[in-house]
């Protein structure tokens, strides 16, 4: 009963967290769509490469938010025979696509705009400068509010300290933080262009924005890659699981312990343990079931627990018994 109750509580927390994350992503999407249109219109009107680079950045962010919404919906599908460990890694896949979008649509276009401005030597009218700076000011406020919303949710999940374990939330924070910095760089470049008459300032701002986006895209992509290919659980969690196993009176030693994240709050645990001598096969099975249930109750994120139990006296059938299977919590 306690295992079922723990599972229900965990599912409720998951649903609530996903709802808050979905709201955060929708807020970011709405802000980016409005800002993208404003930046594009202002960039064309002002002939500003930095503003057009920021428009490309906002378009990339808007597409990424769509990816993240897909990740939230698809990652919570229940396990099935084709995917017995569930669909938790969907979040990492869509986050990887978002990173590619930032790199291609944001970073590469920003570099192109900077080089094009240097080649053509674009000039702007005073009214263009004013329109561009107004658009950037509005974008700064909107992106800042979206960033504050994402940071607030991250702190709520982390109990006062930022929790960036959710790749969707982490991507939104990275996008909004980069957007706030990018808008600031674009405004500085445009202001210096207006004061000096040298387009090199605005072109340089566009290239710096491009470099910033490429850097963020690389970091997000690397994290998604690590999680997709099978990243181990937090070392602290692994150490606590090992300590719990080692404290069991029937376990003589923990020979090996492997963990792998299968989702943002799901972990696979596989352990090979040596039991104390003198346990028969039936007793070994009872002990293994109890140990798996204890691990599942102590660490709710341990969705799948596999025990390879051995007896140094060589109890017959121990390795093939149901106790060596990975049923959750030994149920």
BAMAR-780722 format. One record per residue (C-alpha): x, y, z. Coordinates in Angstrom, 2 decimals, padded with zeros to 5 digits. Last residue first. Layout:
N
+---------+---------+---------+
:    east :   north :      up :
+---------+---------+---------+
:       X :       Y :       Z :
...
+---------+---------+---------+
This chain:
331
+---------+---------+---------+
:    east :   north :      up :
+---------+---------+---------+
:  006.20 : -005.99 : -006.47 :
:  009.97 : -005.89 : -005.95 :
:  009.90 : -002.11 : -005.92 :
:  009.46 : -002.01 : -009.66 :
:  009.97 : -005.39 : -011.27 :
:  013.55 : -005.73 : -012.36 :
:  014.13 : -009.45 : -012.13 :
:  016.72 : -011.16 : -009.92 :
:  014.13 : -012.02 : -007.26 :
:  012.19 : -013.97 : -009.88 :
:  014.87 : -016.70 : -009.57 :
:  017.45 : -017.36 : -012.26 :
:  020.48 : -016.17 : -010.31 :
:  019.41 : -017.95 : -007.14 :
:  018.59 : -021.28 : -008.78 :
:  020.75 : -023.34 : -006.45 :
:  022.42 : -021.47 : -003.62 :
:  026.10 : -021.10 : -004.45 :
:  027.69 : -020.76 : -001.00 :
:  028.75 : -017.27 : -002.03 :
:  025.11 : -016.48 : -002.64 :
:  024.27 : -014.17 : -005.52 :
:  021.59 : -011.55 : -006.09 :
:  021.45 : -009.69 : -009.40 :
:  018.99 : -006.97 : -008.46 :
:  017.17 : -004.78 : -010.97 :
:  015.17 : -001.74 : -009.90 :
:  013.06 :  000.30 : -012.31 :
:  011.36 :  003.53 : -011.30 :
:  014.02 :  004.75 : -008.86 :
:  012.83 :  008.38 : -008.66 :
:  010.84 :  007.46 : -005.53 :
:  014.09 :  006.84 : -003.57 :
:  013.32 :  005.55 : -000.05 :
:  010.15 :  003.73 : -001.12 :
:  011.72 :  002.23 : -004.24 :
:  014.88 :  001.20 : -002.37 :
:  012.85 : -000.45 :  000.39 :
:  010.69 : -002.31 : -002.15 :
:  013.80 : -003.58 : -003.88 :
:  015.22 : -004.77 : -000.57 :
:  012.00 : -006.56 :  000.40 :
:  011.76 : -008.35 : -002.92 :
:  015.41 : -009.40 : -002.72 :
:  015.02 : -010.73 :  000.82 :
:  011.96 : -012.80 : -000.07 :
:  013.71 : -014.26 : -003.12 :
:  016.83 : -015.14 : -001.15 :
:  014.70 : -016.83 :  001.52 :
:  013.11 : -019.08 : -001.08 :
:  016.50 : -019.93 : -002.60 :
:  018.13 : -020.86 :  000.72 :
:  020.25 : -018.42 :  002.71 :
:  023.34 : -019.84 :  004.48 :
:  026.06 : -017.45 :  003.44 :
:  025.57 : -013.66 :  003.44 :
:  024.43 : -012.26 :  000.14 :
:  026.63 : -010.87 : -002.62 :
:  025.11 : -007.99 : -004.54 :
:  024.89 : -007.00 : -008.18 :
:  022.92 : -003.79 : -008.64 :
:  020.87 : -002.22 : -011.42 :
:  018.96 :  001.03 : -010.83 :
:  017.00 :  002.80 : -013.59 :
:  016.07 :  006.37 : -012.79 :
:  013.01 :  008.50 : -013.41 :
:  012.53 :  012.14 : -012.43 :
:  013.76 :  013.95 : -015.56 :
:  013.59 :  010.75 : -017.59 :
:  015.40 :  007.42 : -018.08 :
:  018.40 :  008.44 : -016.01 :
:  020.85 :  005.57 : -015.61 :
:  022.25 :  003.84 : -012.55 :
:  024.77 :  001.04 : -012.07 :
:  025.89 : -000.60 : -008.84 :
:  028.46 : -003.38 : -008.62 :
:  029.76 : -005.83 : -005.99 :
:  027.66 : -004.60 : -003.09 :
:  028.83 : -006.74 : -000.17 :
:  027.52 : -009.17 :  002.48 :
:  023.87 : -008.29 :  001.98 :
:  021.44 : -009.99 :  004.39 :
:  021.84 : -007.35 :  007.10 :
:  020.91 : -004.51 :  004.69 :
:  023.16 : -001.51 :  005.36 :
:  025.16 : -002.04 :  002.16 :
:  022.02 : -001.65 :  000.07 :
:  021.13 :  001.62 :  001.76 :
:  024.70 :  002.90 :  001.41 :
:  024.77 :  002.01 : -002.30 :
:  021.47 :  003.84 : -002.81 :
:  022.85 :  006.87 : -000.98 :
:  026.03 :  006.86 : -003.08 :
:  024.06 :  006.64 : -006.33 :
:  021.87 :  009.56 : -005.25 :
:  024.95 :  011.67 : -004.43 :
:  026.59 :  010.74 : -007.73 :
:  023.55 :  012.09 : -009.61 :
:  022.17 :  009.42 : -011.90 :
:  024.24 :  008.08 : -014.79 :
:  023.75 :  009.44 : -018.30 :
:  022.52 :  007.14 : -021.06 :
:  023.07 :  008.12 : -024.70 :
:  020.14 :  010.55 : -024.64 :
:  021.23 :  012.26 : -021.43 :
:  024.73 :  013.02 : -022.67 :
:  023.37 :  014.22 : -026.02 :
:  020.87 :  016.57 : -024.35 :
:  023.66 :  018.11 : -022.27 :
:  025.88 :  018.54 : -025.34 :
:  023.05 :  020.12 : -027.32 :
:  022.30 :  022.63 : -024.57 :
:  025.98 :  023.62 : -024.37 :
:  026.43 :  023.82 : -028.12 :
:  023.26 :  025.89 : -028.56 :
:  024.37 :  028.31 : -025.84 :
:  027.76 :  028.81 : -027.51 :
:  026.22 :  029.19 : -030.97 :
:  023.78 :  031.77 : -029.60 :
:  026.55 :  033.80 : -027.96 :
:  028.67 :  033.70 : -031.12 :
:  025.71 :  034.96 : -033.16 :
:  025.00 :  037.75 : -030.67 :
:  028.67 :  038.70 : -030.89 :
:  028.36 :  038.76 : -034.66 :
:  025.31 :  041.04 : -034.57 :
:  027.00 :  043.37 : -032.10 :
:  030.04 :  043.55 : -034.38 :
:  027.82 :  044.48 : -037.32 :
:  026.22 :  047.20 : -035.21 :
:  029.57 :  048.64 : -034.24 :
:  031.02 :  048.24 : -037.75 :
:  028.20 :  050.38 : -039.13 :
:  030.18 :  053.51 : -038.24 :
:  028.10 :  056.69 : -038.03 :
:  029.67 :  057.39 : -034.66 :
:  026.61 :  058.24 : -032.53 :
:  023.96 :  056.24 : -034.42 :
:  026.24 :  053.24 : -034.88 :
:  027.11 :  053.39 : -031.19 :
:  023.40 :  053.37 : -030.30 :
:  022.71 :  050.46 : -032.65 :
:  025.53 :  048.40 : -031.21 :
:  024.46 :  049.14 : -027.64 :
:  020.84 :  048.24 : -028.45 :
:  021.87 :  044.99 : -030.16 :
:  024.07 :  044.03 : -027.20 :
:  021.22 :  044.66 : -024.73 :
:  018.78 :  042.68 : -026.89 :
:  021.29 :  039.82 : -026.99 :
:  021.72 :  039.80 : -023.20 :
:  017.96 :  039.62 : -022.66 :
:  017.65 :  037.01 : -025.43 :
:  020.45 :  034.89 : -023.98 :
:  018.68 :  034.80 : -020.62 :
:  015.38 :  034.03 : -022.34 :
:  016.84 :  031.18 : -024.38 :
:  018.86 :  029.67 : -021.52 :
:  015.89 :  029.91 : -019.15 :
:  013.58 :  028.33 : -021.73 :
:  016.10 :  025.55 : -022.41 :
:  016.48 :  024.72 : -018.70 :
:  012.69 :  024.57 : -018.31 :
:  012.40 :  022.11 : -021.18 :
:  015.49 :  020.18 : -020.05 :
:  013.98 :  019.63 : -016.56 :
:  016.90 :  019.17 : -014.14 :
:  017.39 :  022.93 : -013.85 :
:  016.38 :  023.32 : -010.19 :
:  017.38 :  026.78 : -008.91 :
:  017.61 :  026.98 : -005.13 :
:  014.62 :  027.91 : -002.98 :
:  012.87 :  024.53 : -002.89 :
:  014.29 :  023.40 : -006.22 :
:  010.93 :  023.19 : -007.95 :
:  009.95 :  026.63 : -006.70 :
:  013.34 :  028.02 : -007.70 :
:  012.96 :  026.72 : -011.26 :
:  009.41 :  028.15 : -011.43 :
:  010.63 :  031.60 : -010.39 :
:  013.50 :  031.42 : -012.88 :
:  011.07 :  030.67 : -015.72 :
:  008.73 :  033.55 : -014.76 :
:  011.69 :  035.93 : -014.36 :
:  012.92 :  034.97 : -017.82 :
:  009.51 :  035.65 : -019.37 :
:  009.39 :  039.05 : -017.66 :
:  012.88 :  039.88 : -018.93 :
:  012.01 :  038.80 : -022.46 :
:  009.00 :  041.12 : -022.47 :
:  010.88 :  044.07 : -020.94 :
:  013.90 :  043.69 : -023.23 :
:  011.66 :  043.27 : -026.27 :
:  009.88 :  046.56 : -025.51 :
:  013.23 :  048.33 : -025.25 :
:  014.48 :  046.66 : -028.42 :
:  011.44 :  047.88 : -030.33 :
:  011.95 :  051.41 : -029.02 :
:  015.65 :  051.27 : -029.96 :
:  014.81 :  050.18 : -033.50 :
:  012.16 :  052.85 : -034.00 :
:  014.53 :  055.56 : -032.75 :
:  017.39 :  054.37 : -034.93 :
:  015.13 :  054.20 : -037.95 :
:  013.87 :  057.72 : -037.32 :
:  017.50 :  058.87 : -037.31 :
:  018.03 :  057.30 : -040.72 :
:  020.19 :  054.23 : -041.13 :
:  023.22 :  053.37 : -043.23 :
:  024.37 :  049.93 : -044.35 :
:  028.04 :  049.44 : -045.26 :
:  027.31 :  046.67 : -047.79 :
:  030.11 :  044.28 : -046.86 :
:  030.19 :  045.08 : -043.15 :
:  026.40 :  044.77 : -042.89 :
:  026.47 :  041.47 : -044.80 :
:  029.10 :  040.08 : -042.45 :
:  026.98 :  040.94 : -039.40 :
:  023.75 :  039.67 : -040.95 :
:  025.39 :  036.36 : -041.87 :
:  026.77 :  035.92 : -038.36 :
:  023.30 :  036.51 : -036.93 :
:  021.78 :  034.05 : -039.40 :
:  024.23 :  031.34 : -038.28 :
:  023.56 :  031.87 : -034.58 :
:  019.77 :  032.12 : -034.58 :
:  018.29 :  029.86 : -037.23 :
:  021.08 :  027.29 : -037.32 :
:  022.43 :  027.17 : -033.76 :
:  019.17 :  027.98 : -031.95 :
:  017.33 :  025.40 : -034.05 :
:  019.98 :  022.76 : -033.36 :
:  019.56 :  023.42 : -029.62 :
:  015.79 :  023.06 : -029.97 :
:  016.27 :  019.74 : -031.75 :
:  018.41 :  018.56 : -028.83 :
:  015.70 :  019.70 : -026.41 :
:  013.24 :  017.62 : -028.43 :
:  015.41 :  014.53 : -027.93 :
:  016.06 :  015.24 : -024.24 :
:  012.37 :  015.59 : -023.49 :
:  011.59 :  012.38 : -025.38 :
:  013.91 :  010.67 : -022.89 :
:  010.97 :  010.12 : -020.53 :
:  009.16 :  007.88 : -023.01 :
:  008.73 :  004.75 : -020.92 :
:  011.18 :  002.06 : -019.83 :
:  009.36 : -000.72 : -021.68 :
:  009.36 :  001.18 : -025.00 :
:  008.03 : -001.28 : -027.57 :
:  006.04 : -003.25 : -024.98 :
:  004.52 : -000.04 : -023.57 :
:  005.52 :  002.54 : -020.97 :
:  003.08 :  005.35 : -020.31 :
:  003.18 :  008.60 : -022.29 :
:  004.57 :  011.44 : -020.19 :
:  007.40 :  012.37 : -022.59 :
:  005.03 :  013.07 : -025.49 :
:  003.17 :  016.07 : -024.11 :
:  006.07 :  017.86 : -022.47 :
:  008.37 :  017.19 : -025.44 :
:  005.80 :  018.53 : -027.92 :
:  005.56 :  021.72 : -025.87 :
:  009.37 :  021.90 : -025.94 :
:  009.48 :  021.62 : -029.73 :
:  006.91 :  024.42 : -030.04 :
:  009.07 :  026.51 : -027.69 :
:  011.99 :  025.85 : -029.99 :
:  010.11 :  027.29 : -032.94 :
:  009.49 :  030.48 : -030.98 :
:  013.14 :  030.65 : -029.88 :
:  014.31 :  030.38 : -033.48 :
:  011.93 :  033.19 : -034.52 :
:  013.19 :  035.29 : -031.60 :
:  016.83 :  034.81 : -032.62 :
:  016.00 :  035.62 : -036.24 :
:  014.41 :  038.88 : -035.05 :
:  017.52 :  039.57 : -032.94 :
:  019.65 :  039.21 : -036.04 :
:  017.30 :  041.58 : -037.86 :
:  017.80 :  044.11 : -035.05 :
:  021.58 :  043.78 : -035.25 :
:  021.50 :  044.14 : -039.05 :
:  019.44 :  047.36 : -038.83 :
:  017.78 :  048.63 : -042.00 :
:  015.53 :  050.76 : -039.79 :
:  012.25 :  049.77 : -041.44 :
:  013.41 :  046.21 : -042.12 :
:  014.73 :  045.81 : -038.58 :
:  011.63 :  047.39 : -037.02 :
:  009.30 :  045.05 : -038.91 :
:  011.47 :  042.03 : -038.05 :
:  011.91 :  043.10 : -034.43 :
:  008.17 :  043.66 : -033.91 :
:  007.25 :  040.33 : -035.54 :
:  009.83 :  038.44 : -033.48 :
:  008.77 :  040.23 : -030.29 :
:  005.15 :  039.15 : -030.62 :
:  006.11 :  035.56 : -031.36 :
:  008.78 :  035.50 : -028.65 :
:  006.46 :  036.76 : -025.91 :
:  003.72 :  034.26 : -026.79 :
:  006.21 :  031.40 : -026.87 :
:  007.84 :  032.39 : -023.56 :
:  004.44 :  032.53 : -021.84 :
:  003.53 :  029.17 : -023.41 :
:  006.79 :  027.65 : -022.14 :
:  006.16 :  028.89 : -018.60 :
:  002.57 :  027.63 : -018.68 :
:  003.78 :  024.22 : -019.86 :
:  006.36 :  024.15 : -017.05 :
:  003.66 :  024.84 : -014.47 :
:  001.46 :  022.06 : -015.84 :
:  004.41 :  019.69 : -016.06 :
:  005.23 :  020.30 : -012.38 :
:  001.63 :  019.58 : -011.36 :
:  001.50 :  016.37 : -013.40 :
:  004.84 :  015.16 : -012.05 :
:  003.88 :  015.95 : -008.46 :
:  000.64 :  013.99 : -008.89 :
:  002.53 :  011.05 : -010.39 :
:  004.94 :  011.06 : -007.45 :
:  002.06 :  011.10 : -004.99 :
:  000.44 :  008.19 : -006.80 :
:  003.67 :  006.17 : -006.78 :
:  004.19 :  006.81 : -003.07 :
:  000.64 :  005.66 : -002.34 :
:  001.17 :  002.49 : -004.37 :
:  004.44 :  001.75 : -002.55 :
:  002.79 :  002.41 :  000.85 :
:  000.00 :  000.00 :  000.00 :
+---------+---------+---------+
